Amino acid sequence: MILKIFQAGAPVLRQKARPLTTEEIKSAAMRQLIEFMRETMRDARGVGLAAPQVGEPVQLAVIEDTPERHQTLPREILAERGRTTVPFHVIINPVIKIEESASATFFEGCLSVNGYAALVPRATAVRVECLDERGETRVIKARGWYARILQHETDHLHGTLYVDKMHSRSFVNRDTYMNEWHTRPAEDAERAFLTEID
């Protein structure tokens, strides 16, 4: 079942989601929610979806970055972004820690800010402690684009959208992003949007 994706302005996107108990995680209702979220994320061609985005204020997100999602990008751009295949998985009650001080700035979009993108600085490496869909402890160490996805989805669970962290001068609609910036190096976008105006 494809769920409604709530858009910016919906109060549920600005609340801190509540942690799930082990009993809740193992329930039939939660298994169904995870399956519906997977279907919804894939239908929307996203790489992540947090429960608040579908109106459920709980600390749960689904993530998947498939090779099919990489086909529109040149190999050098995939390498620059550190983008690799990420199998489908679930994160519940995540606690995220920045592993390195280094950061990278790339265009980022969101299924709840549909039709737009902007440059967002993110840490290049993170460590996430969470539970999986069986309620078992999991530790994820991620770099590159996967680290970006984890930060983006964890932000959703704390009522934060990428627009809170973006470089506002870089905010563009999807058509402009796809036509002008989708396959260009990050330095081109930084030069265009982040250079000081005299």
N, C-alpha and C positions, 0 to 999 in steps of 0.2 A: 504494500500500500504506500502510495506517495503522500507524504505529509506536507502540510502548508509550512513554508519557510517564512518566519516573521521578519519584517523589514525594520530598518532603523526607525526609531520613534516608538516601537512597541515596548512597554515597560519591562517585559520579561527579559529583554536584552540588556537592561541596565541594573538588574538585581544580581546580588551574589547568590549563585546557586548553592543548594545545600548538599552536603555529602550524603552518599548512599550507605546504608547498612549492608552487612553481608547477607542478611535475609532478603533484603530488597533486590540485591544484585542477582541472587539465585532464583528469583521469582519468574513465573511464566510471563507476567506483565513486562518485566524488564527485558527478557529474551525477545519478546515481540517488539518492544520499542527499538531495540538494537537492530533487528531485522528491517523494520520500517525505515530507520535512519539510514541504514546501508542503501536501501533501494532509493531513498530520496536523494542522498548524496550522489549516487551514480547517475540518477535521472537528471540532476542539475549540473552534472559534469564538474563536481567539486572534488577537492582532495581531502576535505575534512568537514565535519558537521558536528556542532555541539548541541546538546539537548535543549538549552534555552532557545536556540534558533527555531526549534519546532514547538516551542511553547511549554517545554518541561524544565522547570528551574532546578535541575539536579546536576551534579558534577559528573557528567558522562559525555564523551565525545567519540566519534568514529573517525578513522583516518585510513586513507588509501591513495597511493600515487602510482598509477599503472603505466606501463610502457606506452599504451595508447595515448595517454595524456601528454607524452613527450614528443609525439610525431610532428608537431607543428614548429618545433624549435630546432635550430641548427645545433650540431654537436658541441661547438665551442660555447654557445650560450648555456646549454645544459651544464657544461663543465664549470663555467663562470659562476653559475648559481648553485653549484654543488647538488644538482638535482639527480636523484637516482630512484629506482623502483622501491616503493614501500608497500609491502603486503597489507591487506586489510587487517586492522586490529582495533581494539577498544581500549580507551583509557578512562579510568574511574577514580575520582578523588585525587587527581594528580597534584603533586608538589613539584614545582619546577625550580631548578637551580642553574644559574649561568655558570658554565664551565670555564670560559675564557673571556678576557676583556675585549677581544676583537669583535667588531660588528661589521655588518654589510648592509647596504641600502639597495633595495630592489622594489620594483612595482609589486603591489599586493592588491588583491581584490577580496571580496567577501560575498557569500550568497545572501547575506542580510543587508548588504549595501549594493543591491543588484544594479549592474550597469555601469559601475565606476571602478577606478583603480587609482592608486597613489603610491609614491615612494615612501617606504617605511623602513627605518633602521631596526635591525634585530641582531641579537647575539648570534654568532656563527656556530656555537657549540653549547648544548644544554644537557642536563641530566634530569630525568623525570622519574620520580617514585610514584607508583600508582597501583591500582588493582586492575586485573583484567576481568573479562565477562564471567569468569568462574569465581571471582572474589579472591584470587591468588595474587600475592605481591609480585610486582614486576618493576624492574629498573631498566630504563631506556637511556642509552647514551646516543645522542644524535648530533650530526653536523650538517651544515649546508641547508638545503631547502627543507629537509625533514625537520631540522631544528626550528626553522621558521614556522612550519605547520604546527608543531607542538606548542610554540609560543602563542600563535594566533588562536588556537582552539582553547588553550588554558586561559587566555585573556577572556574569552567568551564566558567562561565559568565564573569570572569575577566581575562581570558587567562592563567589560571594556571592549570597544570596537577598534579596528585599526585606524579609524579616522581620529581617534584620540592621540595617536602616536605618529601620524603621517606628517610629511612636509606638505603643508597646505597648498603651497604654490604648484605642487605637482599633481593635484587632483584633476583627473581627466575622465571623460566618459569612455565606455568600453570600445566604441568604434574608433575613437582617436588612439586609444591604447593599442588596439590590434593593428591598426594601419601604420602607426608611427613608431611604437616603442616595443612591441612584443618580441621582436627578434633582434633588437639592438643592444649593444653592450651597456652595462650600468653606467659607465663613465659618460656616455653620451647624454643619458637622462640627467645625471648629476650636473653636468655642464649646463644643460638647458634650463633646469629648474632651480638648482641650488646655488648658482653663481650670484654673488651680490650684484645688485643693480646700482650704478653710479647716479 
